[in-house]
Amino acid sequence: MYVKANIGTVEILLHLIIWFVIIVCTFGIGAYFFAYSFAKFIINRTQIVDSDGESRTMVCHTDMFSNIGHVILWIIITILTFGLGYAVYFYKVWNYSLNNSTVE
């Protein structure tokens, strides 16, 4: 069994450009939502392939609006730690996203 990610370079660039514009337009607040979008972007393009060659797709069941409380909490933590909390936040987002993912 192995994990295979099907992500094209053009998809990555478009995703980054869109989120760069969002982050600039929101004066940095969008960076907190980017972390969720980044995790979901990778997870939804990942497949688990078993030894028989059968592949199953991973699906992340998070959305930006259900994460508002989490985002607000981490904005406060980031401000209190002068930006250092964002590094921990990124890991916690991955943890949250993987815990809310299924294999279909």
Order of alpha helices (4+ residues) and beta strands (2+ residues): beta-alpha-alpha-beta-beta-alpha-alpha-beta
